[in-house]
């Protein structure tokens, strides 16, 4: 009996030591830091948002990979290149079946996650409605926080539903959103 108690205590002590060592060796996830972006263009109407876009698409997010880094040291700003499969084009011309959207944010040199108030990382496999500006080199960027909508069960979900332009599209069916955008595009032509 004494032998069983000693073996049990030894085993329990071994498990406690293994758990303690494991907790020190396991990397801790870095908290995400979100900064408020100062957008160049903020629109007062959906018509302004449509007019400001070079390309309006529905697209499925395929993958993300680290992009360029601007600055050095702790002041460096990382970017992420997001690749999307283009579903439909509502405004503009894009010849390829995929597009690359450069997003401010990513993982910094010290391993911290840096985001801006544009909705954070895109989810692989998820569909989006995006209002984009061309960078002139074949890649795009999101106009602002008003320009990104996740498509959930056929309805649009905006980043900031308190914004009047986002509120106009938020909760709207994708078909209705297409109609609103197509009318605005025809008005611009």
Secondary structure, DSSP 8 states (H G I E B T S, - for coil): -HHHHHHHHHHHHHHHHHHHHHHHHS-----EEEE----S---SSHHHHHHH-SEEEEEEEEEEEEEEEESSGGG-EEEEEEEEEEEEEEES---SSEEEEEEEEEE-TTS-EEEETTTSS--TT-EEEEEEEE-SSS-EEE-SGGGEEEEETTEEEES-TTSHHHHHHTT-BHHHHHHHHHHHHHHH-
